Amino acid sequence: MGLGQRDDGGRSGPGGLGSGAARLIVRLLPGGLIILGLVFDLLTPPSFTGSPFFSAAPLIAAPLVGFRATALTGALASIVVVLLHLYKGTSLQAESLTELATVLTVSGLALLINGVVRRGNAQLASARGIAEAAQRAVLPTPAERIGGLHVSARYEAAQADAFIGGDLYAVQDTPYGVRLAVGDVRGKGLGAVEAVAVVLGAFREVAETEPTLEAVAQRLERALAREGVRRDSLDAVEGFTTCVLGEIPPGAEVVRLLNRGHPEPLLLHADGRLAVLAPADAALPLGMGELGAWPDRAREWGFPAGATLLLFTDGLTEARDVAGAFYDPADRLRGRVFPGPDELLDALSSDVRRHTGGAATDDMALLALGRPGQGQPARRRTVPVVPRDERS
């Protein structure tokens, strides 16, 4: 199965038929328990009772449905208990009254549980809203067109309900051309997010003023050094940020990259060829200047019309399948043609999820910039992903 081809494998994804059927079954479960208790009570000897099923129904409903539905479930269970004992002529016996009191008590507890769950959901929704606002502030979605280039970006958190972590990207039009940065801050949690904000804030300022990528890198180095002094001693010594800085000068079909210990970007040509943009010399990540000094040196490659530049963090290259094999984007993308950056990132994200079985262990940031080909429209969303061996 090639990259970009549909691979449902008989399974329904999130929001598909499978998950919809599961939600329907869960919502019907409380009613099913009441029916099961009724059948059990009618078909078994008098010494047996369906009370456990009637009591379980409102408890199951409490975290799954709303307050009214939970109350209705408890009321229905209680009514069924009363009707059963009226049918059997045992409504005034102590066992019957105890069974009814049990169901009523459990129904009351279910309503309390439902209230707690609803308050928790409201707090979670508020926290998600705050997280989304923080993501938009720290990692805003770039414009679709910047400096004549098609641009697309993705941030995929490994942790469910997480929106932002230690990965970063930025792209902006400057007097020196389109400049970009993709990086990965060491660590997790709020400390990493704080460092991301520092790096991106410094980049957005110096990208407009520094004439070379080398000068931009040095300014970011100093910004991280100041951050390291301010943070806890462990991070001050061990904190670092891998990063690729890029520059696409106006009027020139080239891209300049300066790599500070980051995964190597890829350049996808219009005919399916792929180039790995490796630096001439290895360099330490940003924030490790105290371990040694070396001159930064940007390297230049051709960036012709129809080509797409892909940058990513190690959440992509360190994604593993069930056998422990790492994901190799160069191998998966070589020979493939995509209509544009959006389609490339869509196909790549889907392919990584298939590779890992949805069990990603690290955040992943993706940034793609495409140089339009001759006569290419602004967007070509209707063109499918085409493997090289299927093209004429």
Buried (B, 14 or more C-beta within 10 A) or exposed (E): EBBBEEEEEEEBEEEEEEEEEEEEEBEEBBBEBBBBBBEBBEEEEEEEBBBEBBBBBBBBBBBBBEEEBBBBBBBBBBBBBBEBBEEEEBBEEEEBEEBBEBBBEBBEBBBEBBEEBBEEEEEEEEEEEEBEEBBEEBBEEBEBEBBEBBBBBBBBBBEEEEBBBBBBBBBBBBEBBBBBBBBBBBBBEEBBBBBBBBBBEBBBEBBEEBEBBBEBBBBBBBBBBEBBEEBEEEBBEEBBBBBBBBBBBEEEEEBBBBBBBBBBBBBBBBEBEBBEBEBEEEBBBBBBBEEEEEEBBBBEBEBEEBBBBBBBBBBBBBBBEEEEEEBEBBEBBBBBBBBBBBBBBBBBBBBBBBBBEEEBEBBBBBBBBBBBEEEBEEBBEEEEBBBEEEEE
